[in-house]
Amino acid sequence: MTGPSPGPGTPQAAAPDPGRLSLNQMTTSRWGVREAVEGCARAGIRAIGLWRHKVAETGLAESARIAAGSGVAVSTLCRGGFFPAATAAGRLAAVDDNRAAIDEAAALGTGVLVLVCGPAPDRDIDAARGMVADGIAAVLPHAEAAGVRLAVEPMHPVFAGDRSVIVTLGEALDLVDHLGASQLGVAVDTYHVWWDPQVHRQLARAAGRILCLQVCDWLVPVTDPLHGRGMPGDGVIELRRLRTEADAAGYAGPIEVEIFNHDIWAQPGERVLEQVWASYLEHV
């Protein structure tokens, strides 16, 4: 298979390493932990990004046992974060929940917890960003002790009102710089960063600090910003260029295909994994 043409001024990029493909569990949302892990093993996918609510359904100990015996590594756990709250008690509860998420990540054998940082509780977006910084600072010692790194995920601005006040890769890197902890880095999701005119410069700036790379495509038109993601190659994102730039910044870890889409979820999981493989090899 051949990939898409490179962007202007971008050298021809090599096809992705098949050994780096990871399935983000939400791409096969109807599958529980066992089904998803065993599906990956059958399909030759060597890693999976798990979600906390799916782990809770199966049980943490059982999920860890399934993963450990499968030959499929856990690339990340999603999600921590959601630090802002209207009250001090709410902010403390968020810190406690993130400490629990760190413990879950360690039990599952992954070194990366993805942080979706949370929205402003009272329209004060600047204050909310301060709460995000304070919340991460509060859990960093726990993460260091557990051997888990925290990946701040910037999200597309359309989600600033309900999911995250951290909306660009540059802003996420500013936060990492401000906190100055080796345990902290960024998660790069192509769906959230592709539109940013500064994304290529910021990927270079992120050298050594990319902890997670997630890919999918931006469909046109977007009918549902949350559940309207496409398979790689079905939309308008320069996926291979972004992946190549992440490689150049030193990221050599798993590449998760993460898709929220009801039409894809309705398909048999095995069929979805076939599409994941084909689209990854051709377009990522």
Residue frames as qw, qx, qy, qz and C-alpha x, y, z in Angstrom:
[[0.000, 0.888, 0.460, 0.000, 0.00, 0.00, 0.00],
 [0.408, 0.305, -0.031, 0.860, 1.11, 3.56, -0.55],
 [0.203, -0.580, -0.498, 0.612, 0.58, 6.47, 1.75],
 [0.218, 0.926, 0.302, -0.054, -0.74, 9.96, 1.07],
 [0.521, 0.599, -0.065, 0.604, 1.39, 12.63, -0.51],
 [0.491, -0.347, -0.380, 0.703, 3.53, 14.56, 1.97],
 [0.001, 0.931, 0.277, -0.237, 2.76, 18.16, 2.84],
 [0.439, 0.852, -0.109, 0.263, 4.62, 21.04, 1.18],
 [0.063, 0.772, -0.533, 0.339, 8.29, 20.95, 2.08],
 [0.745, -0.385, 0.482, -0.253, 7.92, 17.60, 3.83],
 [0.124, 0.426, -0.860, -0.253, 10.23, 14.75, 2.77],
 [0.753, -0.040, -0.532, -0.386, 8.69, 11.46, 1.69],
 [0.489, -0.465, 0.580, -0.456, 7.89, 9.54, 4.85],
 [0.208, 0.141, -0.966, -0.062, 8.34, 5.86, 5.43],
 [0.662, -0.374, -0.491, -0.424, 5.36, 3.64, 6.18],
 [0.500, -0.627, 0.377, -0.463, 4.71, 3.05, 9.88],
 [0.111, 0.288, -0.937, 0.167, 6.20, 0.16, 11.81],
 [0.655, -0.295, -0.555, -0.420, 3.50, -2.54, 12.14],
 [0.574, -0.184, -0.683, 0.413, 4.89, -3.37, 15.57],
 [0.065, 0.003, -0.327, 0.943, 3.86, 0.06, 16.89],
 [0.422, -0.356, -0.453, -0.700, 0.15, -0.29, 16.16],
 [0.003, 0.135, 0.799, -0.585, -2.04, -0.11, 19.27],
 [0.241, -0.552, -0.655, -0.456, -5.81, -0.33, 19.50],
 [0.180, -0.153, 0.411, -0.881, -7.43, 2.27, 21.69],
 [0.116, 0.242, 0.940, -0.209, -10.24, 0.39, 23.38],
 [0.351, 0.523, 0.330, -0.703, -12.86, 2.97, 22.43],
 [0.290, 0.343, -0.607, -0.656, -12.46, 2.05, 18.76],
 [0.459, -0.170, -0.842, -0.226, -14.23, -1.21, 19.62],
 [0.280, -0.352, 0.350, -0.822, -16.43, 0.36, 22.26],
 [0.836, -0.195, -0.141, -0.493, -18.84, -2.60, 22.49],
 [0.799, 0.102, -0.550, 0.220, -16.03, -4.92, 23.58],
 [0.637, -0.765, 0.081, -0.034, -15.03, -5.34, 27.19],
 [0.197, -0.774, 0.592, 0.105, -11.45, -5.76, 28.30],
 [0.654, -0.134, 0.737, 0.112, -11.25, -9.48, 27.59],
 [0.684, 0.602, 0.410, 0.043, -12.82, -9.23, 24.13],
 [0.272, 0.946, -0.172, -0.046, -10.63, -6.30, 23.15],
 [0.313, -0.670, 0.665, 0.107, -7.38, -7.81, 24.41],
 [0.669, 0.030, 0.735, 0.108, -8.11, -11.22, 22.88],
 [0.598, 0.758, 0.258, -0.036, -9.20, -9.54, 19.64],
 [0.090, 0.902, -0.406, -0.113, -5.89, -7.70, 19.46],
 [0.493, -0.417, 0.755, 0.111, -3.97, -10.91, 20.09],
 [0.714, 0.349, 0.605, 0.058, -5.80, -12.69, 17.27],
 [0.475, 0.870, 0.128, 0.021, -5.26, -9.77, 14.90],
 [0.761, 0.154, -0.052, 0.628, -1.56, -9.43, 15.67],
 [0.031, -0.838, 0.044, -0.542, -1.93, -6.04, 17.35],
 [0.641, 0.049, -0.585, 0.495, 0.66, -5.93, 20.12],
 [0.142, -0.086, -0.466, 0.869, -0.72, -3.16, 22.35],
 [0.193, -0.680, -0.632, -0.317, -3.98, -1.71, 23.62],
 [0.010, -0.243, 0.292, -0.925, -4.98, 1.54, 25.30],
 [0.274, -0.460, -0.841, 0.082, -7.52, 0.76, 28.03],
 [0.230, -0.542, -0.074, -0.805, -10.23, 2.96, 29.53],
 [0.083, -0.192, 0.732, -0.648, -10.99, 3.12, 33.24],
 [0.679, 0.017, 0.224, -0.698, -14.73, 2.52, 32.95],
 [0.833, 0.231, -0.446, -0.234, -14.11, -0.63, 30.92],
 [0.366, 0.288, -0.784, 0.411, -11.51, -1.80, 33.44],
 [0.352, -0.153, 0.544, -0.746, -13.99, -1.15, 36.25],
 [0.820, 0.079, -0.118, -0.555, -16.62, -3.29, 34.50],
 [0.809, 0.215, -0.546, 0.036, -14.21, -6.23, 34.32],
 [0.752, -0.649, 0.014, 0.115, -12.43, -5.52, 37.61],
 [0.078, 0.889, -0.451, -0.034, -8.93, -4.15, 37.98],
 [0.496, -0.438, 0.748, 0.041, -7.27, -7.38, 39.10],
 [0.753, 0.312, 0.579, 0.030, -8.97, -9.43, 36.38],
 [0.487, 0.872, -0.018, -0.044, -8.15, -6.83, 33.71],
 [0.104, -0.792, 0.598, 0.058, -4.50, -6.87, 34.76],
 [0.640, -0.168, 0.749, 0.031, -4.48, -10.67, 34.67],
 [0.725, 0.583, 0.365, -0.027, -6.03, -10.75, 31.19],
 [0.335, 0.911, -0.241, -0.028, -3.52, -8.26, 29.83],
 [0.310, -0.677, 0.667, 0.030, -0.53, -9.91, 31.47],
 [0.649, -0.057, 0.758, 0.045, -1.35, -13.30, 30.01],
 [0.651, 0.666, 0.303, -0.200, -2.15, -12.13, 26.49],
 [0.631, 0.029, 0.354, 0.690, 1.11, -10.93, 25.03],
 [0.146, 0.760, 0.328, 0.542, -0.66, -7.61, 24.38],
 [0.369, -0.109, -0.368, 0.847, 0.93, -4.68, 26.23],
 [0.047, -0.870, -0.473, 0.131, -1.16, -1.90, 27.76],
 [0.465, 0.425, 0.088, 0.772, 0.04, 1.25, 25.99],
 [0.077, -0.295, 0.215, -0.928, -1.95, 3.77, 28.07],
 [0.107, -0.532, -0.804, 0.242, -4.79, 4.12, 30.52],
 [0.100, -0.274, -0.171, -0.941, -7.44, 6.78, 29.92],
 [0.291, 0.668, -0.054, 0.682, -8.45, 8.85, 31.59],
 [0.398, -0.467, -0.442, 0.655, -7.31, 10.96, 34.50],
 [0.128, 0.259, 0.183, 0.940, -7.76, 14.71, 34.75],
 [0.318, -0.695, -0.483, -0.428, -10.95, 16.75, 35.19],
 [0.459, -0.106, -0.491, 0.733, -9.25, 18.79, 37.90],
 [0.117, -0.234, 0.062, -0.963, -11.30, 22.03, 37.94],
 [0.299, -0.538, -0.788, 0.014, -14.25, 22.16, 40.33],
 [0.151, -0.769, -0.180, -0.594, -16.39, 24.90, 41.86],
 [0.626, -0.741, 0.105, -0.218, -15.43, 23.98, 45.44],
 [0.041, -0.662, 0.735, -0.142, -12.28, 23.07, 47.30],
 [0.691, -0.112, 0.672, -0.242, -13.87, 19.75, 48.23],
 [0.829, 0.519, 0.145, -0.150, -14.52, 19.01, 44.57],
 [0.399, 0.776, -0.484, 0.058, -10.92, 19.79, 43.66],
 [0.326, -0.486, 0.780, -0.220, -9.66, 17.50, 46.44],
 [0.824, 0.157, 0.489, -0.238, -11.96, 14.73, 45.21],
 [0.713, 0.680, -0.154, -0.074, -10.49, 15.11, 41.72],
 [0.082, 0.702, -0.693, 0.145, -6.97, 14.79, 43.11],
 [0.590, -0.226, 0.729, -0.264, -7.96, 11.64, 44.98],
 [0.853, 0.404, 0.262, -0.201, -9.53, 10.17, 41.84],
 [0.539, 0.748, -0.387, 0.013, -6.37, 10.87, 39.86],
 [0.216, -0.551, 0.783, -0.192, -4.25, 9.15, 42.51],
 [0.766, 0.069, 0.593, -0.239, -6.54, 6.14, 42.14],
 [0.757, 0.639, -0.028, -0.136, -6.13, 6.29, 38.34],
 [0.178, 0.741, -0.644, 0.071, -2.36, 6.31, 38.77],
 [0.487, -0.293, 0.791, -0.225, -2.59, 3.19, 40.92],
 [0.827, 0.362, 0.361, -0.234, -4.79, 1.53, 38.30],
 [0.562, 0.754, -0.331, -0.080, -2.29, 2.34, 35.55],
 [0.074, -0.603, 0.781, -0.142, 0.52, 0.82, 37.59],
 [0.665, -0.051, 0.694, -0.271, -1.54, -2.32, 38.30],
 [0.801, 0.536, 0.193, -0.187, -2.26, -2.73, 34.58],
 [0.766, -0.139, 0.359, 0.515, 1.41, -2.49, 33.72],
 [0.434, 0.736, 0.230, 0.465, 1.29, 0.72, 31.71],
 [0.493, -0.249, -0.186, 0.812, 3.60, 3.64, 32.35],
 [0.007, 0.123, 0.218, 0.968, 1.26, 6.30, 30.91],
 [0.076, 0.628, 0.706, -0.319, -1.96, 7.83, 32.26],
 [0.164, 0.411, 0.398, 0.804, -3.66, 10.21, 29.81],
 [0.066, -0.466, -0.495, 0.731, -5.07, 13.40, 31.36],
 [0.027, 0.623, 0.511, 0.592, -8.17, 15.07, 29.92],
 [0.272, 0.104, -0.436, 0.852, -7.85, 18.18, 32.02],
 [0.081, -0.609, -0.727, 0.308, -11.46, 19.31, 32.46],
 [0.109, 0.687, 0.352, 0.626, -13.63, 22.39, 31.77],
 [0.008, 0.237, -0.342, 0.909, -14.18, 25.59, 33.73],
 [0.139, -0.434, -0.865, 0.208, -16.87, 25.11, 36.41],
 [0.042, -0.776, -0.447, 0.443, -17.97, 28.76, 36.56],
 [0.468, 0.854, 0.177, 0.141, -17.03, 30.44, 33.24],
 [0.180, -0.904, 0.368, 0.122, -13.61, 31.53, 34.58],
 [0.925, 0.339, -0.133, 0.106, -11.36, 29.75, 32.11],
 [0.286, 0.685, -0.512, 0.432, -8.16, 31.32, 33.45],
 [0.521, -0.482, 0.535, -0.458, -8.95, 30.11, 36.95],
 [0.972, 0.059, 0.135, -0.182, -9.75, 26.68, 35.59],
 [0.726, 0.534, -0.356, 0.248, -6.35, 26.49, 33.91],
 [0.070, -0.623, 0.592, -0.506, -4.78, 27.33, 37.25],
 [0.799, -0.247, 0.379, -0.396, -6.78, 24.52, 38.87],
 [0.935, 0.323, -0.150, 0.008, -5.44, 22.13, 36.23],
 [0.417, 0.611, -0.526, 0.420, -1.86, 23.10, 37.04],
 [0.377, -0.502, 0.552, -0.549, -2.49, 22.83, 40.79],
 [0.926, -0.062, 0.186, -0.323, -4.19, 19.44, 40.42],
 [0.850, 0.401, -0.303, 0.159, -1.39, 17.95, 38.34],
 [0.151, 0.624, -0.571, 0.511, 1.21, 19.31, 40.77],
 [0.626, -0.408, 0.423, -0.513, -0.66, 17.64, 43.63],
 [0.971, 0.025, 0.181, -0.155, -0.55, 14.18, 42.03],
 [0.545, 0.691, -0.470, 0.071, 2.95, 14.28, 40.55],
 [0.190, -0.538, 0.771, -0.282, 4.65, 12.81, 43.66],
 [0.783, 0.021, 0.535, -0.316, 2.22, 9.90, 43.63],
 [0.811, 0.567, -0.076, -0.123, 2.87, 9.31, 39.93],
 [0.265, 0.711, -0.634, 0.147, 6.62, 9.35, 40.46],
 [0.446, -0.362, 0.753, -0.321, 6.37, 6.85, 43.30],
 [0.821, 0.222, 0.456, -0.262, 4.21, 4.56, 41.14],
 [0.390, -0.220, 0.686, 0.574, 6.42, 4.83, 38.07],
 [0.374, 0.656, 0.642, 0.137, 3.59, 6.27, 35.97],
 [0.202, -0.096, 0.182, 0.958, 4.02, 9.25, 33.65],
 [0.258, 0.677, 0.527, -0.444, 1.21, 11.74, 33.11],
 [0.303, 0.173, 0.560, 0.751, 0.35, 12.75, 29.54],
 [0.205, 0.548, 0.286, -0.759, -1.50, 16.07, 29.23],
 [0.361, 0.366, 0.738, 0.437, -3.82, 15.82, 26.23],
 [0.162, 0.311, -0.019, -0.936, -4.75, 19.09, 24.54],
 [0.370, 0.467, 0.803, 0.002, -8.21, 18.90, 23.00],
 [0.167, 0.443, 0.480, 0.739, -9.79, 20.70, 20.07],
 [0.068, -0.053, 0.268, -0.960, -11.30, 24.04, 21.17],
 [0.553, -0.281, -0.453, -0.641, -14.80, 22.72, 20.45],
 [0.716, -0.342, -0.603, 0.084, -14.40, 20.73, 23.69],
 [0.215, 0.303, -0.417, 0.829, -13.25, 23.62, 25.87],
 [0.477, -0.380, 0.053, -0.791, -16.70, 23.98, 27.41],
 [0.884, -0.266, 0.009, -0.384, -17.17, 20.41, 28.56],
 [0.976, 0.000, -0.131, 0.175, -13.88, 18.48, 28.46],
 [0.727, -0.218, -0.027, 0.650, -10.70, 20.54, 28.58],
 [0.026, 0.981, 0.034, -0.191, -9.52, 24.10, 28.92],
 [0.369, -0.529, 0.588, 0.489, -6.14, 22.99, 27.52],
 [0.698, 0.599, 0.291, -0.265, -6.75, 23.35, 23.79],
 [0.586, 0.741, -0.326, -0.010, -3.41, 23.50, 21.95],
 [0.906, 0.013, -0.230, 0.355, -0.23, 21.50, 22.00],
 [0.320, 0.518, -0.267, 0.747, 1.70, 24.68, 22.75],
 [0.494, -0.604, 0.138, -0.610, -0.48, 25.35, 25.80],
 [0.957, -0.269, -0.101, -0.034, 0.03, 21.78, 27.02],
 [0.756, 0.228, -0.247, 0.562, 3.80, 22.15, 26.62],
 [0.032, -0.640, 0.222, -0.735, 3.72, 25.47, 28.48],
 [0.763, -0.521, 0.055, -0.379, 2.04, 23.63, 31.35],
 [0.953, -0.040, -0.151, 0.260, 4.67, 20.89, 31.27],
 [0.470, 0.470, -0.246, 0.705, 7.41, 23.54, 31.27],
 [0.329, -0.672, 0.135, -0.649, 5.76, 25.39, 34.16],
 [0.866, -0.447, 0.074, -0.212, 5.57, 22.29, 36.35],
 [0.196, 0.744, -0.632, 0.090, 9.04, 21.14, 35.33],
 [0.715, -0.294, 0.599, -0.207, 8.63, 17.45, 36.21],
 [0.095, 0.353, -0.854, -0.371, 10.24, 14.62, 34.30],
 [0.275, 0.222, 0.917, -0.186, 7.13, 12.56, 35.09],
 [0.387, 0.685, 0.376, -0.489, 5.02, 14.86, 32.92],
 [0.212, -0.110, 0.633, 0.737, 4.62, 15.02, 29.15],
 [0.490, 0.320, -0.021, -0.811, 1.96, 15.32, 26.45],
 [0.541, 0.278, 0.791, 0.063, -0.46, 13.09, 24.58],
 [0.164, 0.354, -0.387, -0.835, -0.77, 14.03, 20.90],
 [0.494, 0.422, 0.752, -0.107, -4.11, 13.14, 19.32],
 [0.225, 0.083, 0.519, 0.820, -4.29, 14.05, 15.64],
 [0.063, -0.690, -0.675, -0.252, -8.02, 14.75, 15.92],
 [0.319, -0.856, -0.300, 0.274, -7.35, 17.53, 18.40],
 [0.387, -0.642, 0.203, 0.629, -4.17, 19.14, 17.05],
 [0.586, 0.272, 0.551, 0.528, -4.23, 18.89, 13.23],
 [0.182, 0.875, 0.390, 0.220, -5.95, 22.26, 12.69],
 [0.402, -0.844, 0.004, 0.356, -3.41, 24.32, 14.68],
 [0.533, 0.818, -0.167, 0.140, -1.10, 26.46, 12.47],
 [0.119, -0.774, 0.583, -0.215, 1.61, 25.98, 15.12],
 [0.949, -0.206, 0.176, -0.159, 1.33, 22.21, 15.40],
 [0.860, 0.375, -0.193, 0.289, 4.45, 21.40, 13.37],
 [0.173, 0.662, -0.436, 0.585, 6.61, 23.80, 15.37],
 [0.605, -0.513, 0.358, -0.492, 5.12, 22.53, 18.61],
 [0.999, 0.003, -0.041, -0.015, 5.78, 18.89, 17.71],
 [0.633, 0.476, -0.364, 0.490, 9.44, 19.77, 17.26],
 [0.180, -0.622, 0.393, -0.653, 9.36, 21.59, 20.59],
 [0.851, -0.339, 0.120, -0.382, 7.85, 18.49, 22.24],
 [0.650, 0.409, -0.630, 0.115, 11.02, 16.46, 21.63],
 [0.307, 0.157, -0.819, 0.458, 11.45, 13.90, 24.39],
 [0.250, 0.044, 0.554, -0.793, 8.10, 14.76, 25.96],
 [0.682, 0.041, -0.350, -0.641, 5.57, 12.95, 23.76],
 [0.335, -0.211, 0.856, -0.333, 4.21, 10.09, 25.87],
 [0.508, 0.373, 0.764, -0.138, 1.33, 9.02, 23.66],
 [0.162, 0.246, -0.467, -0.834, 0.37, 9.34, 19.99],
 [0.460, 0.396, 0.751, -0.260, -3.24, 8.74, 18.96],
 [0.047, 0.169, -0.543, -0.821, -4.54, 8.83, 15.39],
 [0.390, 0.553, 0.731, -0.085, -7.86, 9.04, 13.60],
 [0.243, 0.224, 0.426, 0.843, -9.26, 11.35, 10.94],
 [0.187, 0.429, 0.303, -0.830, -11.40, 14.50, 10.73],
 [0.317, 0.445, 0.786, 0.289, -14.41, 13.83, 8.53],
 [0.125, 0.263, -0.067, -0.954, -16.03, 16.52, 6.41],
 [0.231, -0.669, 0.131, -0.694, -18.67, 17.50, 7.21],
 [0.149, 0.053, -0.835, 0.527, -18.49, 16.90, 10.96],
 [0.493, -0.470, -0.484, -0.549, -21.96, 15.90, 12.10],
 [0.749, -0.645, -0.140, -0.062, -20.98, 15.08, 15.70],
 [0.160, 0.814, -0.493, 0.262, -17.73, 16.54, 17.09],
 [0.526, -0.484, 0.654, -0.249, -17.45, 13.86, 19.77],
 [0.735, 0.039, 0.675, -0.051, -18.62, 10.80, 17.86],
 [0.651, 0.732, 0.057, -0.193, -17.72, 11.84, 14.32],
 [0.240, -0.661, 0.641, 0.308, -14.14, 10.59, 14.04],
 [0.846, 0.442, -0.159, -0.252, -13.08, 8.65, 10.98],
 [0.919, -0.095, 0.220, 0.313, -10.69, 5.85, 10.17],
 [0.290, -0.595, 0.387, 0.642, -7.27, 7.11, 9.03],
 [0.203, -0.009, 0.714, 0.670, -7.53, 8.13, 5.39],
 [0.071, 0.630, 0.758, 0.150, -11.26, 8.90, 5.47],
 [0.099, -0.926, -0.281, 0.233, -10.80, 12.60, 6.27],
 [0.371, 0.893, -0.032, 0.253, -8.56, 15.62, 5.80],
 [0.506, -0.802, 0.301, 0.100, -5.69, 15.22, 8.30],
 [0.524, 0.653, -0.541, 0.081, -2.07, 14.91, 7.12],
 [0.876, -0.459, 0.095, -0.112, -1.63, 11.87, 9.34],
 [0.901, 0.118, -0.063, 0.413, 1.64, 10.57, 7.94],
 [0.283, 0.670, -0.189, 0.660, 3.23, 14.03, 8.20],
 [0.494, -0.702, 0.206, -0.469, 2.19, 14.38, 11.85],
 [0.962, -0.262, 0.061, 0.050, 3.37, 10.86, 12.69],
 [0.759, 0.370, -0.117, 0.523, 6.69, 11.48, 10.96],
 [0.033, 0.727, -0.227, 0.647, 7.16, 14.72, 12.90],
 [0.747, -0.579, 0.174, -0.278, 6.41, 12.92, 16.16],
 [0.956, 0.034, -0.024, 0.289, 9.02, 10.32, 15.19],
 [0.494, 0.579, -0.165, 0.628, 11.51, 13.09, 14.49],
 [0.314, -0.729, 0.230, -0.563, 10.80, 14.49, 17.97],
 [0.046, 0.392, -0.860, 0.324, 11.97, 11.19, 19.43],
 [0.726, -0.059, 0.407, -0.551, 8.67, 9.42, 19.95],
 [0.321, 0.294, -0.862, -0.261, 9.09, 5.72, 19.17],
 [0.320, 0.018, 0.822, -0.471, 6.25, 4.26, 21.24],
 [0.274, 0.411, 0.867, 0.066, 2.86, 2.77, 20.38],
 [0.185, 0.018, -0.270, -0.945, 0.53, 4.53, 17.96],
 [0.261, 0.335, 0.823, -0.378, -3.07, 4.15, 19.12],
 [0.159, -0.283, -0.582, -0.746, -5.95, 4.22, 16.66],
 [0.034, 0.354, 0.684, -0.638, -8.69, 5.90, 18.70],
 [0.172, -0.219, -0.532, -0.800, -12.08, 6.38, 17.06],
 [0.261, 0.342, 0.648, -0.628, -15.38, 7.54, 18.53],
 [0.368, 0.164, -0.464, -0.789, -18.00, 6.76, 15.90],
 [0.682, 0.044, 0.521, -0.512, -21.35, 5.02, 16.36],
 [0.814, 0.444, -0.201, -0.317, -21.30, 3.56, 12.83],
 [0.413, 0.490, -0.752, 0.157, -17.91, 1.96, 13.46],
 [0.309, -0.255, 0.752, -0.524, -18.97, 0.77, 16.92],
 [0.800, 0.157, 0.224, -0.534, -21.96, -1.00, 15.37],
 [0.701, 0.456, -0.523, -0.166, -19.71, -3.21, 13.22],
 [0.956, -0.237, -0.127, 0.116, -18.31, -6.55, 14.38],
 [0.419, -0.829, 0.303, 0.212, -15.08, -5.98, 16.27],
 [0.723, -0.098, 0.529, 0.434, -13.06, -8.26, 14.00],
 [0.475, 0.700, 0.375, 0.381, -14.12, -6.21, 10.98],
 [0.122, -0.991, 0.042, -0.023, -13.10, -3.01, 12.76],
 [0.600, -0.586, 0.433, 0.331, -9.66, -4.43, 13.47],
 [0.677, 0.300, 0.491, 0.459, -9.24, -5.29, 9.78],
 [0.232, 0.902, 0.205, 0.301, -10.00, -1.65, 8.92],
 [0.421, -0.875, 0.194, 0.136, -7.64, -0.44, 11.64],
 [0.718, -0.236, 0.472, 0.455, -4.78, -2.49, 10.20],
 [0.555, 0.514, 0.450, 0.476, -5.39, -1.42, 6.60],
 [0.056, 0.960, 0.148, 0.232, -5.85, 2.27, 7.35],
 [0.552, -0.760, 0.241, 0.245, -2.86, 2.38, 9.71],
 [0.700, -0.109, 0.476, 0.521, -0.49, 0.86, 7.16],
 [0.447, 0.584, 0.448, 0.508, -1.71, 3.00, 4.26],
 [0.017, 0.868, 0.202, 0.454, -2.23, 6.39, 5.90],
 [0.538, -0.838, 0.085, 0.029, -0.29, 6.60, 9.18]]
